[in-house]
Amino acid sequence: MSSAQRAPTTDELLAMAYADGELSADAARDFEERLQREARLRVLVADQQRIAVLARESAPPEPLRLATLLVERDAPQMALLLAGRVLLVVAALWAVAWLALCCVEGAWRPPIAGAALAATAGLALLTWRAWNVRRATQHLDPYRDLRR
C-alpha cells in the first residue's frame, strides 16, 4: 500500500497539527521535546511546513484581498490616503513648532487650534478612506454573516 493510500500515522498527524499551530501549549511542549530527540519527527514537520509554503505560494489571492488591493490602489483612494497623512504631519509639525515657541519669551506662536484642525481633518480623511474600502469590499467578506 502506497503512502497516498494509507491513513496517516499518529506522528504524521501530530506533525501536521504542530506545523499548523493547532496543538495546545502542553501538547506542543511535549512534541518539541520529542523533536529534539527524534530526527524522523523533524523531517515530518519540515515536510508539513514545506507543503504549507507551497500551498500558500500556489494559491491565487483571496477575492476579498484582491478587491481590497484594487480599491486601495485606486487613484482617489490614494489621494485620500496622501491628504490624510500630510494633514497629520502638518498637525504634528505645527504642535512641535507651537511647543518650541512657547519656550521663547515674546515669540509669536501660531494658534494651536490650527494643529487641532489639521489633525481632525487628517483623521477624518483617513477614516473616510477606510470606510470607502470597507464598503467596496464588504460583499466579499467571508465573515460578514457571522454574529459576534
N, C-alpha and C positions, 0 to 999 in steps of 0.2 A: 504494500500500500504506500503510495507516494505521500509526501508531506502536505500536498494540496488536498488530499482526500481524507486525511485523518484529523481527528479532533485535536486542538492544541493541548499541550501538557499544562499542568498546574504552573510550572516555572514560566512557560511561554505566556500564559495569562497574566501572571504576576509582572512579567517584564513589560507587557503591553500596558497594564494599569499603571505601573511605575513611570513609564515613558510619557503617558498621558496625564500624569499628576493626579490620578484617581485613587491612590492609596491613602488611607488615614495616616496621621502623623506616626502612630505607633507601628503600623504595618510598613510604612516607608523606612522607618529607622531600622526595623528588623531586616528588611530587604537590603538596605545599604550595608548592613553588617555582612550579609551573605555575599554581596557584590565584592567586598574587599577580599573574601576568601575564594570565590568561585569564578574563574575566568570564563567559564561557559555562560554564566549569567550576564557578565559584562558584554559578551558578544550578542546575546539575545536583546539586551537593552539597546545596544548600539544599532542593531538591525531595526528595531522598532523606531528609534529616533531617525534613522535614515529614511525609512518608509514615510514617516510623518513629514519630513522635509520635502521629499519627492512629491507627496500628495499636495502640500501647500504650493509648491512651485508650479505644478502642472494644472492646478485648478484655475478656472477663469475667475476673475473678480466677481464678488457677490453683486447682485443688481443694486442693492442699497449703496454699497461702497462706490460703485461705478457712477451711479446717479449723483451721489454726494460730490464726487470729484468733478463731474461735469458742471454742477451748479456752482461749486466753489471757484472754478476757473472761469466762470462767465465774467465778461468784462465789467458789467455794472456791479457784480458782487465783489470783484477785485477792487473796484473804485471805492465801494463802501468800506472794505477792509482797510485800504490805504488811508482813507479820510479819517476813519475812527482812530487808527494808530497814530496818525500825525497829530490829531487833536489831543490825544492823551500825552504825547511827547511835549507838545506846546504847553499843556497844563502843568506838566511836571517841571519844565524849564521855567515857566512863569512863577511857580511856587518857590523854586530854588532861588530865583532872582529876588523875589519878594523877601525871602528869609535872609538872604545875603545883605540886602539893602537895609533891613531892619537894624543891622549891627552898625551901620554908618549913620551917625547923627546928622540930621539936617538933609539927608539924601531923599530925593523924590522916590516914592515907592509906587509901583503900578498897583492898582486896586486888586486885592486878592480875589474879588468876585470874578475877574476875568479868567483866572485859573479854574475856579469852580465851574464857570460856564463852559469853558473848553473841555474840561473833564466830563461834564454831564453830556455835552454834545457828542463827544467821542464814544462814551459808553452807550449812548442811545443808538448811534450808527452801528456799533458792533452788535448790539442786541437785535436791531432790525435785520442785520445781515444774517445772524444766526437763526432768527425766526423765518426768514425767506428760505434758507437752506432746509430747515426742518419742514416747512410747508411743501416745498417742492419734492421732497423725498419721502414724506410720511407714508404715502401709499405703498411703498416698497418695504417698509419696516416689518420684519417678520414678527416682532413683539408687540405690534400695535393693538392686538386684540386681547392681550393678557391684562388681567386686573391685578393691581398690586395691593 
